[in-house]
Amino acid sequence: MEWQISQSERTYLRELARKQAAYAALPVMAQRRQMWYDLNDGCAGARPPFIVETWTFDRDFMPESVYHCTSQAGRNIERQLLRNIRNHELIDDDKVMPETFDFGWFVDIDEFGLKIERRTVADAEGVPTGYEWVHPIKDLKRDLGILKPAACRVNRERTAAYQAFLEELFDGILPVALRTGTFGATMLTHRVIELMGMEAYFMAMYDMPDQLHQLMAFLRDNALRVMKWAEGEKLHRLNNGNQVSFGSSYNFTKKLPAPGYQAPAARLCDMWGCINSQETVGVSPAMYHEFVFPYYRDVVAPMGRLYYGCCEPAHPFWDDIRRLPHLSKVSISRWCDQKMMGEALRGTDIVFSRKPDPNFLSVDKTLNEEGWAAHIRETLEATRGVFVEFIVRDVYTVHGNLNNPRRCVEIARREIEKYYR
């Protein structure tokens, strides 16, 4: 009964699935798939893929008017299919259309034995964007003991029932695939800010270093506990294909799984993982080395390949980041020294995961095409001889003009072609 949908919704969803399957079979999708393999596996001459992440501007990309399903089950499935289809039809970047309909395990993870309240406020267009947490740790010395080890549970029966529902729905049209990441909250400093806040975190580096080390060790061990629980429960599924480790950076690689893999359950060493530490953008490299690096090094050690970073600049902490186990990609945000990182990555197989300035798409209603082209060329100049991908993120509105992201893709491809032809 939980996933009951009407006959009309069933017919409609099957038509969407047929469209996704047809797009997935296009020759261009095979070409894009190979592009990602070449990049991630360090093949000489690999061309940079270009991606526009859409979920942040769903007010424009996935407005209410595009939906037809009224049941919750139907709407969830419709959203997943439409996001893939509309991306190809309206933006046509280098995402590879999935050949499957993917879903995940039904799991329940109580990370700390407490809830962290999150309050949101709407922006000028009425969309909830700003937020704050109500921090449960008010005094680190006093409150550290309120955190409990993660308690995890998987509902195999519900997962199997949902899989059966999907397979019956898409029978003969689109295969259904169970997919996972590595589980476990590896963004340790993000958890610190949720628990105690930025100001308290920074002050604790001076006032309570011993307790802060205790907190970081707890978070590291808690993340590893969840990761190894999932491994022991045989929940992991390979994410070495048309899946992302972080931020729309696709995982296609032949370097995973590691030797000894036995399908279907993957080990942590067979998996892509990710970490970042946006919250420490304001600390010194010495502070990062003391309070962040050792815990991040340990939490990623079991993984097969690693994506590092998000919006924070990587260059101040590169001496530590480059020593992280299995480092395969590093995020290069608009606040990062591109030239320095281009020189640092030249001659390696580590991918320069460039995040162009989203203001080009979200501030002006019409794309500044000359400025955008120059912005892309700046990266291409800094990364000669380096493996590169472009991922446009954090675009929160395009003011209803979906031609902007499409044009940004077309212009970027034109500039890339000049450098790689």
C-alpha positions in Angstrom: 0.0 0.0 0.0 2.9 2.4 0.7 3.8 2.6 -3.0 0.4 2.3 -4.5 -0.1 4.4 -7.6 -3.0 4.9 -10.1 -3.1 3.2 -13.5 -2.7 6.6 -15.2 0.4 7.4 -13.1 1.8 3.9 -13.9 1.2 4.5 -17.7 2.8 7.9 -17.5 5.9 6.8 -15.5 6.5 3.9 -17.9 6.5 6.4 -20.8 9.1 8.5 -19.0 11.2 5.4 -18.4 11.0 4.6 -22.1 12.3 8.1 -22.9 15.1 7.8 -20.4 16.1 4.4 -21.8 16.0 5.9 -25.4 18.3 8.8 -24.4 20.6 6.4 -22.6 21.1 4.4 -25.8 22.2 7.5 -27.8 25.7 7.2 -29.3 26.7 10.5 -27.5 26.1 8.9 -24.1 28.8 6.2 -24.9 31.1 9.0 -26.0 30.5 10.9 -22.7 31.0 7.7 -20.7 34.4 7.2 -22.3 35.3 10.8 -21.7 34.8 10.2 -17.9 36.8 7.0 -18.0 39.6 8.7 -19.8 39.7 11.5 -17.2 39.4 9.5 -14.1 41.8 6.8 -15.1 44.5 9.3 -16.2 44.5 8.7 -20.0 46.7 11.1 -21.9 44.8 13.8 -23.7 41.6 13.3 -21.8 39.2 16.2 -22.4 37.5 18.0 -19.6 33.8 17.1 -19.0 31.5 20.0 -18.2 28.6 19.7 -15.8 25.9 22.0 -14.5 24.5 20.9 -11.2 20.7 21.7 -11.2 19.2 20.8 -7.8 20.1 24.2 -6.3 18.0 26.1 -8.9 15.0 23.7 -8.9 12.7 26.7 -8.6 13.6 27.2 -12.3 14.6 23.7 -13.5 12.0 21.6 -11.7 9.0 23.9 -11.0 5.7 22.5 -9.8 4.2 22.9 -13.2 6.4 20.1 -14.7 4.9 17.4 -12.5 1.8 15.2 -13.2 1.8 12.6 -10.4 -0.2 13.4 -7.3 0.7 10.3 -5.2 3.8 10.6 -3.1 5.3 7.4 -4.5 4.6 8.5 -8.1 6.0 12.0 -7.5 9.3 10.7 -6.1 9.8 8.4 -9.1 8.7 11.1 -11.5 11.1 13.6 -10.0 14.1 11.2 -10.6 13.1 10.4 -14.2 12.3 14.0 -15.1 15.5 15.4 -13.7 17.5 13.1 -16.0 15.3 13.7 -19.0 15.1 17.5 -18.6 18.8 17.8 -18.1 19.4 16.2 -21.5 16.7 18.1 -23.3 17.3 21.6 -21.7 21.0 21.7 -20.7 22.7 18.9 -22.5 25.9 18.9 -20.5 28.2 15.9 -20.1 26.1 13.9 -17.7 25.6 10.4 -19.0 21.9 9.3 -19.1 21.5 6.4 -16.6 20.7 3.1 -18.1 19.0 2.0 -14.9 16.5 3.4 -12.3 18.6 3.6 -9.1 17.4 3.3 -5.5 19.1 2.8 -2.2 18.7 0.7 1.0 16.2 1.8 3.6 18.5 2.4 6.5 18.0 4.2 9.8 21.2 5.8 11.4 20.9 7.5 14.7 24.3 9.2 14.5 24.6 10.7 18.0 21.6 9.6 20.0 20.2 13.1 19.8 18.5 15.4 17.2 20.0 18.6 15.9 17.3 21.1 15.2 17.6 23.1 11.9 15.8 26.4 11.4 15.3 27.8 7.9 14.2 31.2 6.5 13.0 32.0 3.0 14.9 34.2 0.5 13.4 37.1 -1.4 11.7 34.7 -3.8 10.1 32.7 -1.0 12.3 29.7 -1.2 13.8 28.3 2.1 17.5 29.0 1.7 19.1 30.4 4.8 19.4 28.2 7.9 20.8 27.8 11.3 21.3 24.9 13.7 20.3 24.8 17.3 23.6 23.5 18.7 23.3 20.8 21.4 26.8 21.3 22.7 26.9 24.6 24.6 30.0 23.9 26.6 32.4 21.4 25.1 34.0 20.3 28.4 30.6 19.7 30.0 28.6 18.4 27.1 31.0 16.1 25.2 29.5 13.1 27.0 26.0 13.7 25.6 27.2 12.2 22.3 26.5 8.5 21.9 27.9 6.0 19.3 25.9 5.7 16.2 23.1 3.1 16.2 22.4 1.7 12.7 19.7 -0.5 11.3 18.8 -1.7 7.7 15.3 -2.6 6.7 15.9 -5.4 4.2 12.2 -6.3 3.9 11.2 -2.8 3.0 14.1 -2.5 0.6 13.1 -5.7 -1.1 9.5 -4.7 -1.3 10.4 -1.4 -2.9 12.7 -3.1 -5.4 9.9 -5.5 -6.4 7.5 -2.6 -6.8 10.0 -0.8 -9.1 10.8 -3.9 -11.1 7.2 -4.6 -11.8 6.6 -0.9 -12.7 9.5 -0.7 -15.2 9.4 -4.3 -16.4 10.7 -4.6 -19.9 11.7 -0.9 -20.1 14.4 0.1 -17.6 16.4 -2.2 -15.2 16.3 -1.3 -11.5 19.6 -1.1 -9.6 20.4 -0.9 -5.9 23.2 1.7 -5.5 25.1 3.1 -2.5 27.9 5.2 -1.4 30.1 4.3 1.6 27.7 5.4 4.4 29.0 7.3 7.4 29.4 11.1 8.0 32.9 11.7 6.9 32.6 15.6 6.7 33.9 15.7 10.3 34.2 19.5 10.6 30.7 20.0 9.2 29.5 17.8 12.1 31.4 20.0 14.6 29.7 23.1 13.4 26.3 21.4 13.6 27.1 20.3 17.2 28.7 23.5 18.6 28.8 26.3 16.1 31.6 28.0 14.2 32.7 30.6 16.9 32.8 27.9 19.6 34.8 25.6 17.3 37.4 28.2 16.5 37.7 29.3 20.2 38.1 25.7 21.3 41.3 25.4 19.3 42.8 27.8 21.8 40.8 27.3 24.9 40.0 23.6 24.9 42.4 21.8 22.5 42.4 18.6 24.4 38.6 18.4 24.4 38.5 19.4 20.7 40.8 16.5 19.9 38.5 14.2 21.9 35.5 15.4 19.8 37.4 14.9 16.5 38.5 11.5 17.5 34.9 10.6 18.5 33.6 11.9 15.1 36.3 9.9 13.2 35.5 6.7 15.1 31.8 7.2 14.8 32.1 7.6 11.0 34.3 4.6 10.7 31.8 2.6 12.9 29.0 3.3 10.4 31.2 2.7 7.4 32.3 -0.7 8.8 28.8 -1.6 9.9 27.6 -1.2 6.3 30.5 -3.2 5.1 29.8 -5.9 7.6 26.1 -6.0 6.6 27.2 -6.3 3.0 25.3 -3.1 2.0 27.9 -1.5 -0.2 27.4 -1.6 -3.9 30.1 -0.5 -6.4 30.0 3.2 -7.2 32.6 3.0 -10.0 30.2 3.9 -12.8 27.5 6.5 -13.4 27.4 7.6 -9.8 28.9 10.6 -8.0 31.2 10.6 -5.0 30.5 14.3 -4.4 29.2 17.4 -6.2 28.2 15.9 -9.6 31.8 14.6 -10.1 31.1 11.2 -11.9 32.9 8.1 -10.8 33.5 6.1 -14.0 36.8 4.2 -13.4 38.4 0.9 -14.2 40.7 1.3 -11.2 38.0 0.0 -8.9 37.1 -2.5 -7.6 40.2 -3.7 -5.9 41.5 -7.2 -6.4 39.4 -9.8 -4.5 36.0 -8.1 -5.1 33.1 -10.6 -5.0 29.8 -9.3 -6.3 27.4 -8.0 -5.3 28.6 -6.7 -1.9 31.6 -4.3 -2.1 34.2 -3.5 0.5 35.3 0.0 1.4 38.5 -0.5 -0.6 36.3 -1.0 -3.7 34.5 2.3 -3.2 34.8 6.0 -4.0 34.5 8.2 -1.0 34.7 12.0 -0.2 35.6 14.5 2.4 35.7 18.3 2.7 36.4 20.9 5.4 34.7 24.1 4.3 34.4 25.1 7.9 38.2 25.5 8.4 38.6 28.1 5.6 39.5 30.7 8.3 42.2 28.7 10.2 45.9 28.5 9.6 47.6 25.6 7.9 49.2 24.7 11.3 45.7 24.5 12.9 44.4 22.5 10.0 47.4 20.1 10.4 46.7 19.6 14.1 42.9 19.5 14.4 41.7 18.3 11.0 44.3 16.4 8.9 45.0 13.4 11.2 41.3 12.6 11.6 40.6 13.0 7.9 43.6 10.9 7.0 42.3 8.1 9.2 38.6 8.3 8.2 39.4 7.9 4.4 42.1 5.3 4.8 39.7 2.3 4.1 38.3 3.8 0.9 39.4 2.9 -2.7 39.5 6.4 -4.2 38.9 9.9 -2.7 37.3 13.2 -3.8 38.4 16.1 -1.6 36.9 19.5 -1.2 33.9 21.7 -1.9 33.9 25.5 -1.8 36.9 26.0 0.4 40.3 26.9 -1.2 42.6 23.9 -1.3 45.9 25.7 -1.8 46.5 26.8 1.8 46.3 23.3 3.0 47.8 21.5 0.1 50.8 20.1 2.0 48.3 18.1 4.1 45.7 17.4 1.4 48.2 15.9 -1.0 49.1 13.3 1.7 45.5 12.0 2.1 45.3 8.3 1.1 43.8 7.5 -2.3 43.4 11.1 -3.4 42.0 11.2 -6.9 40.2 14.5 -7.3 40.5 17.9 -5.6 37.9 20.6 -5.7 39.2 24.0 -7.0 36.7 26.6 -6.1 36.6 30.3 -7.2 38.5 31.2 -4.0 41.4 28.8 -4.9 44.7 29.8 -6.4 44.3 28.1 -9.8 47.8 28.7 -11.0 49.4 27.2 -7.9 47.1 24.2 -8.0 47.6 23.7 -11.7 51.4 23.6 -11.1 50.9 21.3 -8.1 48.8 18.8 -10.0 50.8 18.8 -13.3 52.4 15.5 -13.9 49.9 13.6 -11.5 46.7 11.7 -12.2 44.8 13.8 -9.6 41.9 15.6 -11.3 41.6 19.4 -11.0 37.8 19.6 -10.2 37.1 23.2 -11.2 34.1 25.0 -9.8 33.5 28.0 -12.0 31.9 31.2 -10.5 28.1 30.6 -10.3 27.5 34.4 -10.3 27.7 34.3 -14.1 24.5 32.3 -14.1 22.6 33.6 -11.1 23.2 37.3 -10.8 22.4 38.7 -14.2 19.3 37.5 -16.0 21.3 37.1 -19.3 24.6 35.4 -19.4 27.6 37.6 -20.0 29.0 35.4 -22.7 32.3 37.1 -23.3 33.0 37.2 -19.5 32.1 33.6 -19.2 34.3 32.5 -22.0 37.2 34.4 -20.5 36.5 32.8 -17.1 36.7 29.3 -18.7 39.9 30.2 -20.6 41.5 31.3 -17.4 41.2 27.8 -16.0 42.3 26.2 -19.3 45.4 28.3 -19.3 46.2 27.4 -15.7 45.7 23.6 -16.3 47.7 22.8 -19.4 49.0 19.2 -18.9 46.6 18.7 -16.0 43.5 16.4 -15.8 40.4 18.8 -15.5 36.7 18.6 -15.0 34.3 21.6 -14.8 31.3 21.4 -12.4 29.1 24.5 -12.1 27.6 24.4 -8.6 25.7 26.7 -6.2 23.5 28.4 -8.8 20.4 29.2 -6.8 18.4 30.9 -9.5 18.6 31.5 -13.2 15.6 33.9 -13.0 13.5 31.5 -15.1 16.0 31.7 -18.0 17.0 28.1 -18.7 18.9 29.2 -21.8 21.6 30.5 -19.5 22.9 27.1 -18.3 22.6 25.7 -21.8 24.6 28.6 -23.3 27.2 28.3 -20.6 27.7 24.6 -21.6 27.9 25.5 -25.3 30.4 28.3 -24.7 32.6 26.2 -22.4 32.7 23.3 -25.0 33.8 25.8 -27.6 36.6 27.1 -25.5 37.7 23.6 -24.4 37.8 22.5 -28.1 40.2 25.3 -28.9 42.6 24.0 -26.3 42.2 20.2 -26.9 41.7 19.9 -30.6 
